[in-house]
Amino acid sequence: MIGKRRFLTATAGLLVAGGANAQPKYPSEPVKLVVPRSPGGGSDILARLLQPALEKKLGVSVIVDNRPDAAAVMGATIVTKAKPDGYALLLTDNSFYQNPAILDSLPHDTLNGFTAITMLAQAPVILIVHPDVPAKMLAELIELAKKTNLTFASGGVGSSTHLMGVMVNLKAGISITHVPFKSSGQALIALLGGHVTMQYGGLASAPPYIKDGKARAIAITGDKRDPAVPDVPTFKESGLEGVDVSSVWGLHAPPGTPIEIRRALRDAVAAVMRDPDVAKQLTDRGYQTIAGTPEEHQAQTNALVSQWIEIGKKVNLKE
């Protein structure tokens, strides 16, 4: 029979051993959310709309770390090299899924260098022009482009706003010059200053300037008009089909991040997006929330990368 003292000693040893092997509670320290775009664009606005409620839900600070460059490569490279512990995350936009079809080489592997958490949201792309541009409808703008040298600003090479310009040029038989920026916010500033003729942008930042008359909306992607700008016709309504590129945003972690951590993050994001106040802010900015599972977003990532590689074989996406 084991004596009382020996039993207590053995039990204490088991507790110490068990404590040494137990996984620490996640999260237990600040989470860094790398945004590969400048402040003011759709990616940054989405991150900052989610940040306060996500901090409350997770119980730790969420640090938005802007790492902009023209093709959103720098931020992705930082995250793919981070520890797979859930404390360094990447907010992805269209460039992440399209870069393999656009760039000749990447410092990371898009499909194998990351693991998916969730598809956050999607949103239509809106075409706006400087108020000095005489065209008020898409057909008039296309005719103007056939006679005049026009320029369009985008949120960067490979962004949805860039590829909309490529698709419109192709479908309309025009050649409007692309001027890329590091974010849609910077592209919008260039438009407002009259440095470019037009911009393909997101609904996150454009509506206030449309309302104030500082920019004129021409058309928007999607099957139906968006409630954020109900007076703006779709491209299809305006007579141009086959150009419905949507903005998408996802959340990815370094390769090898445990599925338990990724599910916890996805569940937190989904709960935050269901919050009435957050949901209203997202809707008012034109974001259509998704918040699917890690498994669903991994499949979406694979499909999007393959889709754009196939499109890149038919259309020049590099300019």
Summary of the structure (lengths in Angstrom):
residues: 319
radius of gyration: 22.9
end to end distance: 81.5
largest distance: 99.5
contacts: 1131
relative contact order: 0.18
helix: 41%
strand: 18%
